[in-house]
Amino acid sequence: MSQTSRFLVPLEGFRARLDVEEEMTANIRGAMRKRGRWRFLSWLLPHSILVVFSAVILLPLLWLLRVALTDKSTAYKIPPEWGQANFDNFIEIFTGYPFFSYFLNSATVAFGATVFALPLAVGLAYAFARYNTGGLSLRLFVLSSQMLPPVILVLPLFTLFLKASLINTLPGLILAHMTLSLPFLAWLLVAFFDGEVAILEQAARTDGATRFQALVRITLPVAAPGILAAGLLAFLLSWNEFLYALILSGPHTNTLPVGLSSFQTHRGVDIALLSAATICAILPAIVLLPFLRRYLIKGLSLGALK
Amino acid sequence: MSVATAGGLTLAGRDRRFGLLLTAPGLLALILVITFPLFFTLFTSVHDYTLLTPNYDTFVGLENYQEALDEEYLPDSLWVTTKFVLASVVIEFIIGFAVALSLHATRRFQSIYYLILLAPLLINPVVVGLLWRMLLHSELGIVNYAIGLVGISPVSWLGDADVAFWTVVLTDIWHQVSFMAILLVAGLAALPREPYEAARMDGASTISCFIHITLPLMRPVIAVAILLRLIFAIKTFDIVFIMTKGGPGTATDLISYYIYRAAFFGLDIGRASAMAAGLLVIILALTVYLYRYMNSLK
């Protein structure tokens, strides 16, 4: 914009402006010399902040890995000793403890909650984006559902599930986790149906495609990567969920976070085993992280930022 | 929105019908799993429903609400929650902004920093609690050993009431500060270049650029980031459950944990529901405010 307006300046004004700019260039040259030090500082400062920050995040996680790889008694030694790294702890949590069952339960519940919620959420989000169905009030309803503290919902779910014999069952837990994944997905997916895909769809409609055909043949394939990423985020949301699982699951349906939290009390704290188990618990998130980074901002800011 | 250009009520009507058709299953599911249970909470909150006598025979009106307000430790919990939310959101904002500005100013290694920054956000909160419990163990923890090397005497991170509160705050910051940083860095990346170029022409310093250009332009992003974190911080439960169980005393007794205890240790679901209803009002008010603000930006 500033460039076009500059061309519109009358010639005399333009000359005066040139003088001013020349003077300014001189000022800038002077400043540049002073800025040599500044430039080094403005390179050093951000990197120092980021290196310190990264270290604070990484070191605890690396320590966790280190404890997981030592044998049980070395794990407790203070000052720390460096023994031979081995995978015994990882083997033991799966052979000596029900961690395999926790894993399976977590995966089943997270997969179930995501798969059932995804088509419903696609319908909601698409209707919001294209037809503004339900207007602002329905959107507010979806947003508020997402903001609810789990402790508010877990009370009625507990009493209702008691009545319906859904306590301590995987279907019950899947239903409970849908209270998280459904509003999350519905809200997140709206952004994937806005923008360019709407233009493509419009073209298809002009060529005689029905609304349904346009959705299924054009929009869904184009939005598929976004929908997949949103699905993976919802999977992790459910994978990490603790309070619902704590209250609504029992010995046979305990998920990984519940298993981890009870692990500490059973037989003192066996930190080597516990570390191995926690490493396994966060592995899916770490593996998925590079694929999800592009979508994470949208997911976190609830679509407020693109 | 886009198809109704050809005019005519029938087209718009069909759009409407198609939209409703797509919305209906999801909406029904939301009503089933969220709205219905919420109304059930309100229903429970006016009955004498305990886990010892789990029935709705006795309507008690607002008695549960009255009892909840009279509870000795509820004000403590509300105060602890307020302190916790304010402390963590303010500190997260300051650190998060510093990190966001740094990340925005660097090119080299940016993607590595970014990946490290994202990592805590996807980590299970239970794991975060267990991890820091282990690191901060007063005799066997590596943190006390490390500070001992530089001559600081061991700290009872989770045993001392004042310290425990800040331990929980710092743990939450470790877990959630990236949220703030990522939202702010996305905001910075979307800022227009022109104001900065113009200011540089006028010889403005980096600091005055920041105060007069960056801060005002970033206001909406800052507001959204802070509001979102505020609402999420009120929900905090997991790290308290893992690290302190609300203690020592009531030092870390956040409201979510308080309600959980009232329901499943106090066994009084009716009274817990009354408190949950109160919390619901606060969360809804904040959400409506956030929603209005987000819409006013469009």
Interface residues (C-beta under 8 A of the other chain):
Chain A: M1 S2 M24 N27 I28 A31 W38 S42 L45 P46 H47 I49 L50 F53 S54 V56 I57 L58 P60 L61 W63 L64 V67 Y76 I78 P79 P80 A117 P119 L120 A121 G123 L124 Y126 A127 R130 Y131 N132 T133 G134 L136 L138 R139 L140 F141 V142 L143 S144 S145 M147 L148 P149 P150 V151 I152 L153 V154 L155 P156 L157 F158 T159 L160 L162 L175 A176 M178 T179 L182 P183 A186 A198 E201 Q202 R205 R211 F212 L236 W239 N240 F242 L243 L246 I247 L256 P257 L260 S261 Q264 V269 I271 L274 S275 T278 A281 I282 A285 I286 L288 L289 P290 L292 R293 L296 I297 L300 S301 L302 A304 L305 K306
Chain B: M1 S2 V3 R14 D15 R16 F18 G19 L20 L22 T23 A24 P25 G26 L27 A29 L30 V33 I34 P37 L38 F40 T41 T44 Y49 P54 I95 A98 V99 L101 S102 L103 A105 T106 F109 I112 Y113 Y114 L115 I116 L117 L118 A119 P120 L121 L122 I123 N124 P125 V126 V127 L130 L131 W132 R133 M134 L135 E139 L140 G141 I142 Y145 W174 S178 F179 I182 L183 A186 G187 A190 E194 A198 M201 G203 T206 V221 V224 A225 L228 I231 I234 K235 F237 D238 F241 I242 S256 I259 Y260 A263 F264 I269 A272 S273 A276 L279 L280 I283 L284 L286 T287 V288 L290 Y291 M294 N295 L297
